[in-house]
Amino acid sequence: MPRDPGYSDIANDQLDEILGLGDHDLYNALIDACDLVFENPGIARAYSSAVMDEDGDIVFRYPVPGRFPYKVFWSIDGPTIEAVFPYRT
């Protein structure tokens, strides 16, 4: 899959891995969530919680609808998708 500049290398690798596992429904749900972040970050931010990364930067955590515990981690700059993975809390 070509690398999208709106996605970190980590997020691209995670999405490639999920696609490679053949879980197309999960992959599509993750892409839909990422699309919401890109197309309407204000709505995504309203439904996200915020966490601080190890560098002290704020990263938003958007829950993927219908796919608990998967979350999309994103930064407002860009916006950029930083990571996608199951996260409980």
N, C-alpha and C positions, 0 to 999 in steps of 0.2 A: 504494500500500500504506500502511495507517495506521502511524504511528510508534509503536514499542513502547518504553516507558520503560526496559526492560532493555538496550536497544541504544543506542550513541552515534549521533549524526547521521551520522558517517563510516561506521559499520557498516551502518546503514539504507541509506545511499546505495549502498554497495558491493553489498549484497544485491539492491537494486532493479536495479542495473545488470546483475548476473549473471542475474537473472530476465528482464530485458528482452532479453538476448542469446538467450534460449530454451534455455539449457542447464539443463533442469529436473533432470537427475540430479545435477549439481554443486550446484545450489541446494538440493536436498533433502539432500544429504550435509552441506552447511554448516549447514543448519537442524538436522539430527540432532546435529551436533557442538555447536551452541549449546544445544540442549535438554539434552544431557548436562551442560554447564557449569551450567545453571540447576537441573537436577534432582538432580545429585550432584557438587557442586564438589570434594568430596574425591577422588573417582575422577579427575575431570578434572585436578585439580592433580597427582595422582600420575603422570599421563602427559604433563604439560606441562613445558616448560623455562621459565625465568624470564629476562626481559630488563628493563633499566632504560630508561624513556623519558627524553625530554629534560628533564623536570621532576624526575628522580631517583626517580620512583615505579616500583614493581615491577609489571610486566605479565606475565601468563602467556601462553605460546604453545603452543596445543594443536594437534597435527597432525590434519588431517581424514583419517580412515581411508580408504584406497584412493584418495585424491585428492592425492597429492604433486604439487606443493609447497605446496598450500593449507594455511593455518593460521588458527586462530581466536585472536585476541588478546583477552584478557579480564582484568578486574581482580576481585579477591576481594570488594571492596566491592559489595554488591548481590546476587550478582555482576552485572557489567555486561560486555556484549560491546563491545569497543572498536573492533575492525576485523577484516576477513576479506580475505585476499589471498594470492597465491602468494608464498612466502618461502623462499629456499634457504639453509640452514646448519643 
